[in-house]
């Protein structure tokens, strides 16, 4: 394996569509809410304002870039942390990690983490400046601190003696940062205000993101337990972890349905229901699967289903 391929593998490209799902949802959702609550507002973007967020493409693309940076940073840090602690060993079921295989040295990976964290922070600062400028100083400070918190959380998942991923708190991080912060934060960057309805799709993306992590932890249950990586799955056991998984996926679907109940205008608003099909098929697979190792292919399916949900939901809000 060449060095470039090793870095691409360490970045885990298959996780990236899931990470930007919240940005897609948050960037488009405000069209429906604003037009419903402020019918007198006239936008200059055409289609009754339905293409509003495209008029702020700099915010959208900087938000995408920042989120991708956070995800890649998290992947590098996870590779480094599990590699150093010996969690990634011959017992591991998933794809071989870069540090584990020796394709990237510990020093090189640490340098990659520092560079990625720096680039991500710069992108976050640019996003904050483009969104708030000098007019909203307090908002800028708050989002800067939020960005720092996200970067630290991405690194501390498996790195260091107090890595929270080893204490069963990884799900909390994923739900907060890739669900609530991603969707609600992005919505706020555009609108400079909050609406309680925004939290419903944010919860849905957070639940599904946590579901992907839960699948990963169910797959790695045996090896994590041996390595004393006390994920929530290790703590509760595989039987309860499955029930927890049903809660996450079904909770996401219910959150989306409740949002639609309060905001429905046109049949296109329900396009996201198509994404429920692969999610329901996935749940059936989880119910029937006896060996947790066989759940590995489901990670990609849930991640892509979440991305599909975000895209369809976005289209339903815009058109």
N, C-alpha and C positions, 0 to 999 in steps of 0.2 A: 504493500500500500504506500503510495506517495504521500509526502507531507501534506499537500493540498487536500487530497482525498481524506486524510486523517482528520484535518480540521473541519472539513465539510461534514464528515461523519459525527464528529464531536458536537457540531452545531445542531444536530438532529433536526433536519429540515422537516420531517413529518410532524413535528410539534408546532411549527410556525403558523399554519392555517388556524389552528385552535386559538393561538395567542391573540390574533388580530380580530377574532370574532366579536369581542366586546367593543372594539373601536368601530367596526362596521355598524353594529347595532346603535351605539351611542351617537354616531355621526348622522344617522338618518332619522332616528326616532323623533327628534324634536319637531320635524315638519308637521306631523300629525297633531301633536299636542299643542303647538303654538297656534296653528290654524284653527283648532277647535276652541281654544280659550281666548284667542285674539282675532276674531273674524274681520275686524276693521283694518288690520295691518295689511298694507299693500307691499308686495315684494316686486323687485324688478328682474326677477330671474325667469319669469315665464312659467307656464303650467300651474298657475295659481299659487306659486311659491313652492311647489313640490320639489323643485330642484335646488332649493336654497343652499344645502350644504356643499353643492358643487361650486358655489360662488366663493367658498372659503377653502379651496383645495389645499392651501398651504398648511392650514390647521390639520386637515385630514391626513395628509401624507406625512407630516412631522409626527403626528400621533401614531401612525402606523410604524414609522421608523423607530420611534422611541420604544414602542411595545416589542418590536422584533429584537431590539437591542437587549431589553430586559429578559426576553425568553432565551436568547442565545447565551447571555451572561449566566442565567440560571442553569442552563445545560452544561456550560463549561465548569461552573462551580460544583455542580452535582457530580460531574465526571471526576473532578479533582478531589472533592471531599470523600466520596465513596472509595476512590482509588487509594488515597492515603490511609484511610481507616481499614482497608482490606475487605470492605463490604463487597466490592466487585471482585469475585474470585471464580474458581472453577464451578461453584454451585449456582452461579447466576444463570437465569434462563434466557433473558432477552439478548439483544445484540451486544457484542463485545465492545467495551468502552475503550477510548483512545489511550487513557493512562494505563488501564488494565493490560492492554495488548502490547504496550511499549512503543506504539506508533508516535506518541507525543510524550516527552519527558515531563516530570513534575515541574521543573523550572520553566519549561516552555508553556505549560498549561497555566501556571500562575501568571506569567507575563501576559498571556492571552486574556486572562480574567481582568487584569489591570487595564489593558488597552480597551477591552470591550466596555468596562465600567466607565472609563473616561469618555469614550465616544457617546455612550448612552446618556451620560450626564449633560454633555454638550447639546445633544439633540433635545433633551428635556428643557434645557434653558432656552433654546431657540423656540421651542413650542410655546413655552410660557410667555416669551416676549411677543411673539406673533399674535397670541391669543389676547393678552391683556395690555401690552405696551406699557406706557407710563401712567395710564389712567387708573388702573386697578392694582395699586401697589400691594395692598393687603392680600388680594387673591394671588398675586405673583409669589409673595413670600410663602403663603400656605402651600401652593402647588410645588414650589421648590423643595420645601421640607418633605412633602409627600413623595416627590421624585427621589430624594435621598433615601427615604424610608424604603421605597420599592427596591432600590439598588442594593441596600444593605440586606433586605429580606431575601433577595435573589441569591446573594452570596452566602448568607448564614443558613441556608436550607440544610446543607450537609457539611459545610466547612466550619472548622473550629470545634472546641470542646463543648460548646453550648449550642451546637447545631439543632435547631428546632425540629428538623425532619426526623431526627432520631428520638424525638419525644412525642411523636404522634400529632404534631401541630402543622404538618405540611398542608393538610386539607384546608385549614383556616386561612393560611397565607394565599392559597390558590383562589379560594372563594372571595376573599377580600380584594386582592389586587387584580386578578384576571376576570373577576365578576363585577363587584361593586365599583371599585376605583376605575376600571377600564370603561365601563358603560356610563356610569353616573358622572365620572370625571370628564369624559369626552363630551358628554352632553353639556356639562357646565362650561367647558371651554368655548363652545359655540354660543350658548345662550346667556351666560353670566347669571343664571338663576336655577332653581331646583323645582321639580314637580314630583310629588310622591309616586306618580305612575311610573316614573323612570326606574324605580327600584325593582319593579316586577320583572322586566326583561333582564335587568342586571343580576337578579337572583337566579334567573334561568341559566344565564351564561356561567355564573359562578358554580351552580350545582353541577352542570355538565362538565365543567373544567375539573371540578373535584372528583367527578365520576371517572374521568380518564386516569387521574392519579390513583384512585381507589383500585381500578383495574390493574394498574402497574404494581400496586402494593399487594394485591391478592396473588398475582402471578409470582411475585418475589417473596411470598410469605415465608417459605421454608428457609431460603438463604438469608433473608433479613433477620429471622429469628435466631439463626446460628451466629450471625454477626452482631447481635444485640442492637439492631436498628429497630427501635420500638415504634414502628408506624402504628397508625390507628387499627390497621388490620391485624398486626401482631398482638395488640392489646386486647381486641375484642374477639379474635378468632375468625375463621373463614365463614362459619355459618352466619354469624351476626353481620359480618362484612358484606355478605350478599344482600341481607335485608337492608342494610345501610345504603347499598348500591341502588336497590329498587327505590328507596326514598329519594335519592338524589335525582335519578332520571325522571321519575313520576312527578317529583316536586318541580322540576324544570318545566315540564309540560303544563302542569296546573298553573304555574306563574304566568306563562305565556297566554293561556286561555283567559285568566282573570284580566290581564292587560287588555286583551281584545274585547272583553265584555264592556269595559269602560270607554274604549276608544273607537270601536268599530264604526266605519262609515261606508266602505265599499268592499265587495267580495275579494278584491286584491289584498286587503288587509289580512286575509287568512291564508295567503300563499305558504306561510311557514308551516302549516299543518302537514304539508308534503313531507317535511323532514321528520315528522313523527313516525312515519312508516319504518325507516331503517332503525330508529330508536326502539320501536316495539319489537322488531325482529331481533334486535340485540338483546333485549330483556329476556325474550324467550330462550335465546342461546345461553344466557347466564343461568337461567333456571335449570336448564338441562345439563349444563356442564358440571361434572363431578370433580375433575382434576383441574385445579386452579391454573396450572401451567398452560392448559389449552385456551386460556382466555387471552393470550398474547395478541392474536390477530384482532381482537375486539377493540384494542386501544385505538388503532388507526380508524376503525369504523365509527367509533363514538366521536373521535376528534373531527373527522370529515363530516359527520352528521351535524355536529355543532356548527361547523363552518357553513354548511348548507342551510341550516336554520337561520343563521345570521344574514346570509345573502338574500334568502327568500323573504325574511322579515323586512330587510332593508328595502327591497323592491316593492313590497306591499305598502310601506310607509311613503315611498317617493311617488308612486304612480297611482 
